Amino acid sequence: MTATLIAENTALWVLLAFQIAMGGFDVIVHHEITERLAWKPNAGQELALHAARNALYAVLFGGLAWLRPTGLAAGALIAILLIEIVITLWDFVEEDQTRKLPPTERVLHTLMAINYGAICACALPFLWAWAHEATGLAVVNYGLGTAVLSAAGVGCLGFAARDFYTSRRAATLYEPPLPRLGALLPGRRCILVTGATGFIGARLTASLTAAGHEVIALVRSPARAGSLTAPVTLVTSLDQIPANAAVDAVVHLAGEPVANWPWTKRQRYRIARSRLKIARDIGIWIKSRPAALRPAVVVTASAIGFYGERGEESLSEADGTGKGFAARSCAAVERRAASYRALGVRAASLRIGLVLSVWGGPLARMIPAFDLGLGGPMGHGSQWMSWIGRDDLVRLIAHTISCLDLDGAVNATAPGPVRNAAFAASLGKALHRPVFLRVPDFVLRYGLGEMGTSLLLGSARVMPAKALASGFSFETPALEDMLRSELGRMAGARANTLAAPPRAALAMGERRSL
């Protein structure tokens, strides 16, 4: 009788379907893609909890899909429901201690908790009735319901195994020591950094302060400034810098992320304006200062998008601009930077390639798919990818500040560009995963528009001619070197890493002596 009732309980099946859909979205989108928990050193405990919970869900879904448990078996399913609640509460506490959840994940967790309560309210009466019968397991088949629960159980079991493995792997991960800038940027200097809370800016700021330099961070979001390593002076506008403060150099990294999709007319305007407005403000600020207190150099972030689609050409700083939005935007930024020379300031524009690191940027976004064995080339795969390791970029910025010969355009790319197919193969090899999926050209061209064509299918074989000629040496000049550095860490090496530096504790507008 109860088997018939559970089969006819539409509300229970709908609630289970919602829970499965929301859980799958949470795991794939939040845990794997946006938060990349599998590659966070401090996520080991959270991943272990996820593994335990997914294993329980696998048993729960599998048990309800094919079996009618009675007696002690039904009591075991009731215990699983209750244990899952305990694990979820424990997981909430662990998340609050180790990371800041994005708003979508918080909302989804709330909806899943409410939905789980409703599932318990519907399922417990059946399970309680079964628990009072003689112990046994009867085979049942609910048709589509059995198929859905079986698929969910297999998925939960797979992610339970993956979460268990990655929870153990987390102990072997660590962020590498900060790049040493002493020989590249000797002495003690005061450097103004825009975009200091970003993927590149935060690493640069930490490296500069570790090397003994004074950093003034122009920040837009006070909430994000807490992630900066102390000591850092925080300002929200250039007017807050005292007129008598001697600022030796400016590094302009701020700007709307180019990879934000879609490239609507409004988004293009935001991308271009975000960079040009701050660049213009920097020019006004420099002009307002006494000549003796003006910075000696401004290093501005441009991009290899300056060259546009160039096929098989080998490109140096002497080559002209290409076509398309990215090329026009980069050219406009570089023209603004060039105007600083009229104020007696050296102006270097770094044409930055793909900045690679496990800790952010395009490589971090690629890793989840490749780690699951779902990675592969983009389109035809023959397009050239010009890249640079994040720490090499930090070192090159420091070198550019101190090297008087570096002026104008400077290609910030490693000397070993690779084709996209070779990049995919190298990443798969580094992760010990197969690489067999290929994203078709038309998906990127028509799905992402000019953004997909420019950023993912565009070919630019860029060489760092001026950086090499100035004597700069790349620590990871080849892709295999960079991937080995980022992905080949061993647990025993953790003991050799530097202690984490203190976080910035200065309030907005508060300054050290300048």
HUFENDA-V364694 format. One record per residue. RES is the residue in one letter. SS is DSSP state (H for helix, E for strand, - for the rest). PHI is phi in degrees with one decimal (NA if undefined). D_FIRST is the distance of its C-alpha to the first C-alpha in whole Angstrom. Layout:
res:RES ss:SS phi:PHI d_first:D_FIRST
res:RES ss:SS phi:PHI d_first:D_FIRST
//
This chain:
res:M ss:- phi:NA d_first:0
res:T ss:H phi:-67.3 d_first:4
res:A ss:H phi:-64.1 d_first:5
res:T ss:H phi:-66.6 d_first:5
res:L ss:H phi:-63.4 d_first:6
res:I ss:H phi:-67.9 d_first:9
res:A ss:H phi:-66.5 d_first:10
res:E ss:H phi:-93.1 d_first:11
res:N ss:- phi:-81.7 d_first:12
res:T ss:H phi:-60.5 d_first:16
res:A ss:H phi:-59.7 d_first:18
res:L ss:H phi:-63.5 d_first:16
res:W ss:H phi:-66.0 d_first:18
res:V ss:H phi:-64.0 d_first:21
res:L ss:H phi:-63.5 d_first:22
res:L ss:H phi:-63.7 d_first:21
res:A ss:H phi:-62.8 d_first:23
res:F ss:H phi:-63.6 d_first:26
res:Q ss:H phi:-64.1 d_first:26
res:I ss:H phi:-63.9 d_first:26
res:A ss:H phi:-64.6 d_first:29
res:M ss:H phi:-67.1 d_first:31
res:G ss:H phi:-64.5 d_first:31
res:G ss:H phi:-62.9 d_first:32
res:F ss:H phi:-62.9 d_first:35
res:D ss:H phi:-62.2 d_first:36
res:V ss:H phi:-67.4 d_first:36
res:I ss:H phi:-75.5 d_first:38
res:V ss:H phi:-77.0 d_first:40
res:H ss:H phi:-81.3 d_first:41
res:H ss:H phi:-67.7 d_first:41
res:E ss:H phi:-89.6 d_first:42
res:I ss:H phi:-94.1 d_first:44
res:T ss:H phi:-77.8 d_first:46
res:E ss:- phi:-90.8 d_first:46
res:R ss:- phi:50.3 d_first:46
res:L ss:H phi:-59.6 d_first:45
res:A ss:H phi:-64.0 d_first:45
res:W ss:H phi:-119.4 d_first:49
res:K ss:- phi:-106.6 d_first:49
res:P ss:H phi:-60.0 d_first:51
res:N ss:H phi:-94.0 d_first:49
res:A ss:H phi:-99.0 d_first:46
res:G ss:H phi:-57.3 d_first:45
res:Q ss:H phi:-66.9 d_first:43
res:E ss:H phi:-63.2 d_first:41
res:L ss:H phi:-64.5 d_first:40
res:A ss:H phi:-64.1 d_first:39
res:L ss:H phi:-66.0 d_first:37
res:H ss:H phi:-62.1 d_first:35
res:A ss:H phi:-61.8 d_first:35
res:A ss:H phi:-64.2 d_first:33
res:R ss:H phi:-67.2 d_first:31
res:N ss:H phi:-64.7 d_first:30
res:A ss:H phi:-64.3 d_first:29
res:L ss:H phi:-64.6 d_first:27
res:Y ss:H phi:-62.9 d_first:25
res:A ss:H phi:-61.0 d_first:25
res:V ss:H phi:-67.3 d_first:23
res:L ss:H phi:-63.8 d_first:21
res:F ss:H phi:-65.6 d_first:21
res:G ss:H phi:-63.9 d_first:21
res:G ss:H phi:-65.4 d_first:18
res:L ss:H phi:-74.7 d_first:16
res:A ss:H phi:-71.1 d_first:17
res:W ss:H phi:-120.5 d_first:16
res:L ss:E phi:-127.1 d_first:14
res:R ss:E phi:-111.7 d_first:11
res:P ss:E phi:-79.3 d_first:13
res:T ss:E phi:-131.4 d_first:13
res:G ss:- phi:63.8 d_first:16
res:L ss:H phi:-63.6 d_first:19
res:A ss:H phi:-63.9 d_first:18
res:A ss:H phi:-65.5 d_first:15
res:G ss:H phi:-61.3 d_first:18
res:A ss:H phi:-64.8 d_first:21
res:L ss:H phi:-65.8 d_first:19
res:I ss:H phi:-62.8 d_first:19
res:A ss:H phi:-62.8 d_first:23
res:I ss:H phi:-62.5 d_first:24
res:L ss:H phi:-58.7 d_first:23
res:L ss:H phi:-73.6 d_first:25
res:I ss:H phi:-63.5 d_first:28
res:E ss:H phi:-60.5 d_first:28
res:I ss:H phi:-63.9 d_first:29
res:V ss:H phi:-63.0 d_first:32
res:I ss:H phi:-63.3 d_first:33
res:T ss:H phi:-63.7 d_first:33
res:L ss:H phi:-63.3 d_first:35
res:W ss:H phi:-62.3 d_first:37
res:D ss:H phi:-63.8 d_first:38
res:F ss:H phi:-59.3 d_first:39
res:V ss:H phi:-64.3 d_first:41
res:E ss:H phi:-62.6 d_first:42
res:E ss:H phi:-62.4 d_first:43
res:D ss:H phi:-64.3 d_first:45
res:Q ss:H phi:-86.8 d_first:47
res:T ss:H phi:-114.7 d_first:48
res:R ss:- phi:-158.0 d_first:48
res:K ss:- phi:-100.3 d_first:48
res:L ss:- phi:-72.5 d_first:44
res:P ss:- phi:-66.8 d_first:45
res:P ss:H phi:-55.9 d_first:44
res:T ss:H phi:-63.3 d_first:41
res:E ss:H phi:-71.7 d_first:40
res:R ss:H phi:-63.0 d_first:40
res:V ss:H phi:-63.2 d_first:38
res:L ss:H phi:-63.8 d_first:35
res:H ss:H phi:-62.0 d_first:35
res:T ss:H phi:-64.7 d_first:34
res:L ss:H phi:-63.2 d_first:32
res:M ss:H phi:-67.0 d_first:30
res:A ss:H phi:-65.2 d_first:30
res:I ss:H phi:-64.6 d_first:28
res:N ss:H phi:-64.8 d_first:26
res:Y ss:H phi:-64.9 d_first:25
res:G ss:H phi:-60.8 d_first:24
res:A ss:H phi:-66.8 d_first:22
res:I ss:H phi:-61.6 d_first:20
res:C ss:H phi:-60.6 d_first:20
res:A ss:H phi:-63.6 d_first:19
res:C ss:H phi:-81.5 d_first:16
res:A ss:H phi:-85.5 d_first:15
res:L ss:H phi:-59.6 d_first:15
res:P ss:H phi:-58.4 d_first:13
res:F ss:H phi:-66.1 d_first:10
res:L ss:H phi:-63.5 d_first:13
res:W ss:H phi:-64.6 d_first:14
res:A ss:H phi:-65.9 d_first:10
res:W ss:H phi:-64.4 d_first:10
res:A ss:H phi:-64.3 d_first:14
res:H ss:- phi:-90.8 d_first:14
res:E ss:- phi:-94.2 d_first:12
res:A ss:- phi:-64.9 d_first:15
res:T ss:- phi:-62.5 d_first:16
res:G ss:E phi:-179.4 d_first:16
res:L ss:E phi:-133.7 d_first:15
res:A ss:E phi:-105.4 d_first:13
res:V ss:E phi:-76.6 d_first:14
res:V ss:- phi:-131.6 d_first:12
res:N ss:- phi:-147.5 d_first:14
res:Y ss:- phi:-101.4 d_first:14
res:G ss:- phi:67.5 d_first:17
res:L ss:H phi:-59.9 d_first:20
res:G ss:H phi:-61.3 d_first:18
res:T ss:H phi:-63.6 d_first:18
res:A ss:H phi:-63.5 d_first:22
res:V ss:H phi:-65.2 d_first:23
res:L ss:H phi:-64.7 d_first:21
res:S ss:H phi:-64.6 d_first:23
res:A ss:H phi:-62.3 d_first:26
res:A ss:H phi:-64.6 d_first:26
res:G ss:H phi:-63.7 d_first:25
res:V ss:H phi:-64.0 d_first:28
res:G ss:H phi:-62.0 d_first:30
res:C ss:H phi:-62.6 d_first:30
res:L ss:H phi:-65.1 d_first:30
res:G ss:H phi:-63.4 d_first:34
res:F ss:H phi:-73.0 d_first:35
res:A ss:H phi:-63.2 d_first:34
res:A ss:H phi:-65.4 d_first:36
res:R ss:H phi:-65.4 d_first:39
res:D ss:H phi:-64.2 d_first:39
res:F ss:H phi:-64.3 d_first:39
res:Y ss:H phi:-63.3 d_first:42
res:T ss:H phi:-70.2 d_first:44
res:S ss:H phi:-66.6 d_first:43
res:R ss:H phi:-73.6 d_first:46
res:R ss:H phi:-68.1 d_first:48
res:A ss:H phi:-55.8 d_first:48
res:A ss:H phi:-68.2 d_first:51
res:T ss:H phi:-94.7 d_first:53
res:L ss:- phi:-94.9 d_first:54
res:Y ss:- phi:-158.3 d_first:56
res:E ss:- phi:-76.4 d_first:58
res:P ss:- phi:-63.9 d_first:62
res:P ss:- phi:-58.8 d_first:65
res:L ss:- phi:-61.9 d_first:67
res:P ss:- phi:-61.2 d_first:69
res:R ss:- phi:-85.7 d_first:73
res:L ss:- phi:-108.7 d_first:75
res:G ss:- phi:-55.0 d_first:78
res:A ss:- phi:-74.4 d_first:80
res:L ss:- phi:-79.2 d_first:79
res:L ss:- phi:-137.7 d_first:80
res:P ss:- phi:-71.0 d_first:82
res:G ss:- phi:80.5 d_first:83
res:R ss:- phi:-127.9 d_first:81
res:R ss:- phi:-127.3 d_first:81
res:C ss:E phi:-103.6 d_first:79
res:I ss:E phi:-126.9 d_first:77
res:L ss:E phi:-91.1 d_first:75
res:V ss:E phi:-122.1 d_first:71
res:T ss:E phi:-96.8 d_first:69
res:G ss:- phi:70.0 d_first:66
res:A ss:- phi:-70.4 d_first:66
res:T ss:- phi:-94.2 d_first:62
res:G ss:- phi:-79.4 d_first:61
res:F ss:H phi:-58.2 d_first:60
res:I ss:H phi:-86.9 d_first:64
res:G ss:H phi:-60.8 d_first:65
res:A ss:H phi:-64.6 d_first:63
res:R ss:H phi:-67.8 d_first:64
res:L ss:H phi:-63.1 d_first:68
res:T ss:H phi:-60.4 d_first:68
res:A ss:H phi:-62.5 d_first:67
res:S ss:H phi:-68.6 d_first:69
res:L ss:H phi:-65.9 d_first:72
res:T ss:H phi:-66.4 d_first:72
res:A ss:H phi:-64.6 d_first:71
res:A ss:- phi:-85.4 d_first:75
res:G ss:- phi:92.5 d_first:76
res:H ss:- phi:-87.3 d_first:77
res:E ss:E phi:-94.6 d_first:76
res:V ss:E phi:-119.1 d_first:73
res:I ss:E phi:-107.7 d_first:73
res:A ss:E phi:-103.8 d_first:70
res:L ss:E phi:-85.7 d_first:69
res:V ss:- phi:-116.5 d_first:66
res:R ss:- phi:-99.1 d_first:64
res:S ss:- phi:-115.8 d_first:61
res:P ss:H phi:-58.1 d_first:62
res:A ss:H phi:-64.1 d_first:58
res:R ss:H phi:-82.6 d_first:58
res:A ss:H phi:-68.3 d_first:62
res:G ss:H phi:-65.4 d_first:60
res:S ss:H phi:-81.3 d_first:59
res:L ss:- phi:-74.7 d_first:63
res:T ss:E phi:-82.1 d_first:65
res:A ss:- phi:-78.9 d_first:68
res:P ss:- phi:-90.6 d_first:70
res:V ss:- phi:-136.7 d_first:70
res:T ss:E phi:-92.4 d_first:72
res:L ss:E phi:-102.4 d_first:69
res:V ss:E phi:-135.6 d_first:71
res:T ss:- phi:-104.0 d_first:69
res:S ss:- phi:-151.2 d_first:72
res:L ss:H phi:-66.2 d_first:75
res:D ss:H phi:-65.6 d_first:77
res:Q ss:H phi:-78.0 d_first:76
res:I ss:- phi:-82.6 d_first:78
res:P ss:- phi:-56.2 d_first:81
res:A ss:- phi:-63.1 d_first:84
res:N ss:- phi:-95.4 d_first:86
res:A ss:- phi:-79.0 d_first:83
res:A ss:- phi:-88.2 d_first:84
res:V ss:- phi:-100.5 d_first:81
res:D ss:- phi:-82.4 d_first:82
res:A ss:E phi:-154.4 d_first:80
res:V ss:E phi:-124.1 d_first:77
res:V ss:E phi:-118.7 d_first:74
res:H ss:E phi:-101.3 d_first:72
res:L ss:- phi:-115.0 d_first:68
res:A ss:- phi:-69.7 d_first:66
res:G ss:- phi:160.6 d_first:65
res:E ss:- phi:-61.8 d_first:61
res:P ss:- phi:-57.1 d_first:59
res:V ss:- phi:-70.8 d_first:60
res:A ss:- phi:-80.2 d_first:57
res:N ss:- phi:-71.1 d_first:55
res:W ss:- phi:-102.3 d_first:54
res:P ss:- phi:-93.2 d_first:54
res:W ss:- phi:-84.1 d_first:58
res:T ss:- phi:-74.0 d_first:58
res:K ss:H phi:-59.4 d_first:62
res:R ss:H phi:-66.8 d_first:61
res:Q ss:H phi:-67.0 d_first:60
res:R ss:H phi:-59.8 d_first:63
res:Y ss:H phi:-62.5 d_first:65
res:R ss:H phi:-65.0 d_first:63
res:I ss:H phi:-61.1 d_first:64
res:A ss:H phi:-68.8 d_first:67
res:R ss:H phi:-66.4 d_first:68
res:S ss:H phi:-60.3 d_first:66
res:R ss:H phi:-82.0 d_first:69
res:L ss:H phi:-71.2 d_first:72
res:K ss:H phi:-63.5 d_first:72
res:I ss:H phi:-67.1 d_first:72
res:A ss:H phi:-61.9 d_first:74
res:R ss:H phi:-66.7 d_first:77
res:D ss:H phi:-62.4 d_first:76
res:I ss:H phi:-63.3 d_first:77
res:G ss:H phi:-61.5 d_first:80
res:I ss:H phi:-64.2 d_first:81
res:W ss:H phi:-64.3 d_first:81
res:I ss:H phi:-61.7 d_first:83
res:K ss:H phi:-64.1 d_first:86
res:S ss:H phi:-77.7 d_first:86
res:R ss:- phi:-94.5 d_first:86
res:P ss:- phi:-59.4 d_first:90
res:A ss:H phi:-55.2 d_first:91
res:A ss:H phi:-70.7 d_first:91
res:L ss:H phi:-107.5 d_first:87
res:R ss:- phi:-77.0 d_first:86
res:P ss:- phi:-63.3 d_first:83
res:A ss:- phi:-76.1 d_first:85
res:V ss:E phi:-151.6 d_first:82
res:V ss:E phi:-120.2 d_first:79
res:V ss:E phi:-104.0 d_first:76
res:T ss:E phi:-110.0 d_first:74
res:A ss:E phi:-82.4 d_first:71
res:S ss:E phi:-109.4 d_first:71
res:A ss:E phi:-157.6 d_first:69
res:I ss:H phi:-70.8 d_first:69
res:G ss:H phi:-58.3 d_first:68
res:F ss:H phi:-53.3 d_first:72
res:Y ss:H phi:-84.2 d_first:72
res:G ss:- phi:66.2 d_first:69
res:E ss:- phi:-78.7 d_first:69
res:R ss:- phi:-126.0 d_first:71
res:G ss:- phi:58.0 d_first:70
res:E ss:- phi:-94.6 d_first:72
res:E ss:- phi:-61.4 d_first:75
res:S ss:E phi:-96.3 d_first:76
res:L ss:E phi:-104.3 d_first:76
res:S ss:- phi:-120.0 d_first:78
res:E ss:- phi:-62.5 d_first:79
res:A ss:- phi:-78.2 d_first:82
res:D ss:- phi:-77.9 d_first:79
res:G ss:- phi:-81.5 d_first:79
res:T ss:- phi:-73.8 d_first:76
res:G ss:- phi:-97.5 d_first:73
res:K ss:- phi:-113.8 d_first:72
res:G ss:- phi:105.2 d_first:68
res:F ss:H phi:-61.9 d_first:67
res:A ss:H phi:-60.3 d_first:67
res:A ss:H phi:-64.8 d_first:70
res:R ss:H phi:-64.7 d_first:72
res:S ss:H phi:-63.5 d_first:70
res:C ss:H phi:-63.7 d_first:71
res:A ss:H phi:-62.8 d_first:75
res:A ss:H phi:-65.1 d_first:75
res:V ss:H phi:-62.0 d_first:74
res:E ss:H phi:-69.9 d_first:76
res:R ss:H phi:-64.5 d_first:79
res:R ss:H phi:-63.8 d_first:78
res:A ss:H phi:-64.1 d_first:79
res:A ss:H phi:-64.0 d_first:82
res:S ss:H phi:-68.8 d_first:83
res:Y ss:H phi:-67.8 d_first:83
res:R ss:H phi:-63.6 d_first:86
res:A ss:H phi:-65.6 d_first:89
res:L ss:H phi:-98.6 d_first:88
res:G ss:- phi:81.1 d_first:89
res:V ss:- phi:-117.0 d_first:86
res:R ss:E phi:-69.4 d_first:85
res:A ss:E phi:-126.6 d_first:81
res:A ss:E phi:-114.1 d_first:79
res:S ss:E phi:-112.5 d_first:76
res:L ss:E phi:-85.5 d_first:74
res:R ss:E phi:-85.7 d_first:72
res:I ss:E phi:-86.8 d_first:69
res:G ss:- phi:-86.2 d_first:66
res:L ss:E phi:-64.4 d_first:63
res:V ss:E phi:-90.4 d_first:62
res:L ss:E phi:-106.3 d_first:60
res:S ss:E phi:-166.5 d_first:59
res:V ss:- phi:-64.4 d_first:55
res:W ss:- phi:-91.6 d_first:55
res:G ss:E phi:164.4 d_first:55
res:G ss:H phi:77.1 d_first:57
res:P ss:H phi:-62.9 d_first:56
res:L ss:H phi:-62.3 d_first:55
res:A ss:H phi:-62.2 d_first:53
res:R ss:H phi:-74.5 d_first:51
res:M ss:H phi:-79.2 d_first:51
res:I ss:H phi:-57.3 d_first:50
res:P ss:H phi:-55.3 d_first:46
res:A ss:H phi:-65.4 d_first:46
res:F ss:H phi:-65.9 d_first:48
res:D ss:H phi:-65.8 d_first:47
res:L ss:- phi:-91.3 d_first:43
res:G ss:- phi:77.0 d_first:45
res:L ss:- phi:-113.0 d_first:45
res:G ss:- phi:-90.1 d_first:49
res:G ss:- phi:175.0 d_first:52
res:P ss:- phi:-65.9 d_first:55
res:M ss:E phi:-96.1 d_first:55
res:G ss:- phi:64.2 d_first:56
res:H ss:- phi:-70.5 d_first:59
res:G ss:- phi:81.8 d_first:59
res:S ss:- phi:-91.1 d_first:63
res:Q ss:- phi:-69.3 d_first:64
res:W ss:E phi:-80.7 d_first:66
res:M ss:E phi:-113.8 d_first:64
res:S ss:- phi:-104.8 d_first:67
res:W ss:E phi:-132.9 d_first:65
res:I ss:E phi:-155.4 d_first:66
res:G ss:E phi:-67.7 d_first:65
res:R ss:H phi:-58.1 d_first:64
res:D ss:H phi:-70.5 d_first:66
res:D ss:H phi:-66.2 d_first:69
res:L ss:H phi:-65.4 d_first:69
res:V ss:H phi:-59.5 d_first:69
res:R ss:H phi:-65.2 d_first:72
res:L ss:H phi:-67.3 d_first:74
res:I ss:H phi:-61.3 d_first:74
res:A ss:H phi:-61.6 d_first:76
res:H ss:H phi:-63.2 d_first:78
res:T ss:H phi:-65.0 d_first:79
res:I ss:H phi:-61.7 d_first:80
res:S ss:H phi:-89.9 d_first:82
res:C ss:- phi:-89.0 d_first:84
res:L ss:- phi:-67.7 d_first:86
res:D ss:- phi:-78.2 d_first:86
res:L ss:- phi:-89.6 d_first:83
res:D ss:- phi:-141.1 d_first:83
res:G ss:E phi:73.9 d_first:81
res:A ss:E phi:-71.6 d_first:79
res:V ss:E phi:-135.9 d_first:77
res:N ss:E phi:-72.2 d_first:74
res:A ss:E phi:-100.4 d_first:72
res:T ss:- phi:-138.1 d_first:70
res:A ss:- phi:-69.8 d_first:70
res:P ss:- phi:-74.1 d_first:73
res:G ss:- phi:-121.5 d_first:70
res:P ss:- phi:-63.0 d_first:68
res:V ss:E phi:-133.5 d_first:66
res:R ss:E phi:-76.0 d_first:64
res:N ss:H phi:-59.7 d_first:60
res:A ss:H phi:-64.4 d_first:59
res:A ss:H phi:-68.0 d_first:61
res:F ss:H phi:-61.3 d_first:59
res:A ss:H phi:-60.8 d_first:56
res:A ss:H phi:-64.2 d_first:57
res:S ss:H phi:-66.3 d_first:58
res:L ss:H phi:-67.8 d_first:55
res:G ss:H phi:-62.0 d_first:53
res:K ss:H phi:-65.8 d_first:55
res:A ss:H phi:-64.5 d_first:56
res:L ss:H phi:-93.5 d_first:52
res:H ss:- phi:59.2 d_first:51
res:R ss:- phi:-127.7 d_first:49
res:P ss:- phi:-70.8 d_first:49
res:V ss:- phi:-127.0 d_first:51
res:F ss:- phi:-138.1 d_first:50
res:L ss:- phi:-88.7 d_first:49
res:R ss:- phi:-127.8 d_first:51
res:V ss:E phi:-82.3 d_first:51
res:P ss:- phi:-61.9 d_first:52
res:D ss:H phi:-53.5 d_first:56
res:F ss:H phi:-64.5 d_first:54
res:V ss:H phi:-63.5 d_first:51
res:L ss:H phi:-75.7 d_first:54
res:R ss:H phi:-68.3 d_first:56
res:Y ss:H phi:-93.5 d_first:54
res:G ss:H phi:-79.6 d_first:51
res:L ss:H phi:-109.6 d_first:54
res:G ss:- phi:67.4 d_first:57
res:E ss:H phi:-62.8 d_first:60
res:M ss:H phi:-61.3 d_first:59
res:G ss:H phi:-64.6 d_first:57
res:T ss:H phi:-64.8 d_first:60
res:S ss:H phi:-76.8 d_first:62
res:L ss:H phi:-86.4 d_first:60
res:L ss:H phi:-108.5 d_first:58
res:L ss:H phi:-107.4 d_first:60
res:G ss:- phi:-67.0 d_first:64
res:S ss:- phi:-115.1 d_first:66
res:A ss:- phi:-143.3 d_first:69
res:R ss:E phi:-96.7 d_first:71
res:V ss:E phi:-101.5 d_first:72
res:M ss:- phi:-115.0 d_first:75
res:P ss:- phi:-83.7 d_first:76
res:A ss:H phi:-60.0 d_first:79
res:K ss:H phi:-70.1 d_first:81
res:A ss:H phi:-63.3 d_first:79
res:L ss:H phi:-66.4 d_first:80
res:A ss:H phi:-65.0 d_first:83
res:S ss:- phi:-82.1 d_first:83
res:G ss:- phi:97.3 d_first:82
res:F ss:- phi:-73.4 d_first:79
res:S ss:- phi:-117.2 d_first:77
res:F ss:- phi:-80.4 d_first:73
res:E ss:- phi:-78.6 d_first:71
res:T ss:- phi:-127.3 d_first:68
res:P ss:- phi:-75.5 d_first:70
res:A ss:- phi:-112.1 d_first:68
res:L ss:H phi:-58.9 d_first:64
res:E ss:H phi:-60.9 d_first:63
res:D ss:H phi:-61.9 d_first:65
res:M ss:H phi:-66.4 d_first:63
res:L ss:H phi:-65.8 d_first:60
res:R ss:H phi:-64.2 d_first:61
res:S ss:H phi:-66.8 d_first:62
res:E ss:H phi:-82.8 d_first:59
res:L ss:H phi:-112.0 d_first:56
res:G ss:- phi:-101.6 d_first:58
res:R ss:- phi:-73.8 d_first:58
res:M ss:- phi:-112.4 d_first:57
res:A ss:H phi:-60.3 d_first:56
res:G ss:H phi:-67.0 d_first:59
res:A ss:H phi:-74.7 d_first:61
res:R ss:H phi:-57.2 d_first:59
res:A ss:H phi:-64.4 d_first:62
res:N ss:H phi:-91.1 d_first:65
res:T ss:- phi:-79.0 d_first:64
res:L ss:- phi:-77.4 d_first:65
res:A ss:- phi:-64.9 d_first:64
res:A ss:- phi:-63.1 d_first:62
res:P ss:- phi:-71.1 d_first:65
res:P ss:- phi:-67.1 d_first:64
res:R ss:E phi:-85.5 d_first:63
res:A ss:- phi:-64.2 d_first:65
res:A ss:- phi:-122.2 d_first:65
res:L ss:- phi:-79.4 d_first:67
res:A ss:- phi:-77.6 d_first:67
res:M ss:- phi:-60.8 d_first:67
res:G ss:- phi:86.5 d_first:71
res:E ss:- phi:-78.2 d_first:72
res:R ss:- phi:-130.9 d_first:74
res:R ss:- phi:-81.6 d_first:76
res:S ss:- phi:-66.4 d_first:80
res:L ss:- phi:-106.7 d_first:81
//
